[in-house]
Amino acid sequence: MSIVAKRCGVKFIPPSIILIYENKSTSKMRKRVIPVRNFSQYSDCSRAAERLKHHARHSVYLETVSSAQLERLHLILRDHLKGLSLEESLAARRVSDPSDEDLNKLSDDELNRRKAQMDQLFECNRKHKEDADFVYDLEVEFPENSVPETCSWDEGQSDEEL
């Protein structure tokens, strides 16, 4: 059975993952409600997402859904169990500028999650030798009138003072 997920969502009462998918063999769109069991406000969302993705009944339907998306849906469910509204939960998940965030203040699990996201983004943007627009020794000219960036560590003592 060839199934392609089209849309995913959450249902708060009862806690469920909603999956809209297309069955390729019949070309029909269907909706599947996947209950989220044994999940509380203290549950680990990444573990719950992996457990759901590898569940015997649901694994066929969730093959084309990424683990990151399932984890985000579980985070929304967990925030609802904590008493947050949907808008508050979505606003908390949005990061305006990832370069402004201090990664030193994150927990080990959250840091590893952010590193995995960065690795995934790097692999998407990486140019391979087989790519049509690959250039081996790319040289870039920077404009003369551009202002160099300054950092706080540049403002301290100079090498002569040390």
C-alpha positions in Angstrom: 0.0 0.0 0.0 1.6 3.3 -1.1 0.6 6.2 1.1 1.7 9.8 0.9 1.0 12.2 3.8 -0.5 15.5 2.7 -1.3 17.3 5.9 -0.8 16.8 9.6 -2.5 18.4 12.6 -3.5 17.9 16.2 -6.7 17.4 18.1 -6.7 18.4 21.7 -9.7 16.4 23.0 -9.0 13.5 22.9 -5.2 14.1 22.3 -4.7 12.9 18.7 -2.6 13.4 15.6 -4.7 14.0 12.5 -3.2 12.8 9.2 -4.6 13.6 5.8 -3.1 11.2 3.3 -3.5 10.0 -0.3 -3.6 6.3 -1.1 -1.7 6.1 -4.4 -3.1 2.8 -5.5 -6.7 4.1 -5.3 -6.0 7.9 -5.7 -8.3 8.6 -2.7 -7.7 11.2 0.0 -8.4 9.9 3.5 -8.2 11.1 7.1 -6.7 9.1 9.9 -7.0 10.0 13.6 -4.1 8.6 15.6 -4.7 8.7 19.3 -1.8 9.8 21.5 -1.8 7.5 24.5 0.1 7.7 27.8 1.2 11.3 27.1 1.3 13.9 29.8 2.7 17.4 30.3 6.0 15.9 31.5 6.5 13.5 28.6 9.5 13.5 26.3 8.2 14.7 22.9 11.0 13.3 20.8 10.6 9.8 22.4 6.8 9.9 22.0 7.2 10.9 18.3 9.6 8.1 17.6 7.4 5.6 19.4 4.4 6.7 17.4 6.4 6.6 14.1 7.5 3.0 14.8 4.1 1.8 16.1 2.9 -1.3 14.3 -0.5 0.2 13.3 0.6 3.6 12.3 4.1 3.2 10.8 2.8 2.7 7.3 0.9 5.9 7.4 3.7 8.0 9.1 6.6 6.9 6.8 6.5 10.1 4.8 6.1 12.3 7.9 9.4 13.5 9.3 10.2 12.9 13.0 10.7 16.6 13.5 7.2 17.4 12.4 5.8 14.6 14.7 7.8 16.1 17.5 6.5 19.6 16.9 2.9 18.2 17.0 3.7 16.5 20.3 5.1 19.7 21.6 1.9 21.5 20.8 -0.1 18.8 22.6 2.2 19.0 25.6 1.8 22.8 25.8 -1.9 22.4 25.7 -1.7 20.0 28.6 0.3 22.6 30.5 -2.5 25.1 29.9 -1.1 27.2 27.0 -3.3 28.2 24.1 -2.5 27.2 20.5 -1.4 30.7 19.7 1.0 30.9 22.7 2.4 27.5 21.9 3.1 28.4 18.2 4.6 31.7 19.2 6.9 30.0 21.6 8.1 27.6 18.8 8.9 30.5 16.5 12.5 31.8 16.8 12.9 35.2 15.2 16.6 35.0 14.6 18.6 31.8 15.5 21.9 33.8 15.5 20.6 35.9 18.4 20.1 32.8 20.6 22.7 31.9 23.2 23.3 28.1 22.7 25.4 28.0 25.9 22.2 28.3 27.9 20.4 25.3 26.3 20.1 21.9 27.9 22.1 19.1 26.3 19.0 17.6 24.6 17.9 20.9 23.2 21.5 21.7 22.0 21.8 18.3 20.3 18.4 19.0 18.6 19.6 22.4 17.4 22.8 20.9 16.1 20.9 18.3 14.2 18.7 21.0 12.6 21.9 22.9 11.6 23.4 19.8 10.1 20.3 19.1 8.1 20.2 22.7 6.8 23.9 22.5 5.9 23.4 19.2 4.0 20.5 20.9 2.1 22.6 23.9 1.1 25.8 21.9 0.4 27.1 21.8 -3.1 28.3 18.4 -4.4 30.7 17.7 -7.2 27.8 16.1 -9.2 25.7 19.3 -9.0 25.3 21.3 -12.2 26.2 24.6 -10.6 29.3 23.3 -8.7 32.4 25.4 -9.0 35.6 24.0 -7.7 37.6 27.1 -6.7 35.0 29.8 -6.2 36.4 33.2 -5.5 34.2 36.0 -4.3 35.0 39.7 -4.5 33.7 41.8 -1.6 32.9 45.4 -2.2 35.5 47.9 -1.0 32.9 50.2 0.6 31.3 47.6 2.8 31.6 48.1 6.5 33.3 45.2 8.3 31.4 43.6 11.2 32.6 44.3 14.7 32.3 42.0 17.6 32.4 42.6 21.3 35.7 40.6 21.7 37.3 43.0 19.1 36.7 46.0 21.4 38.9 44.9 24.2 42.7 45.2 24.6 45.0 45.1 21.6 47.8 42.6 21.2 50.4 45.2 22.2 48.7 45.9 25.5 48.9 42.2 26.5 
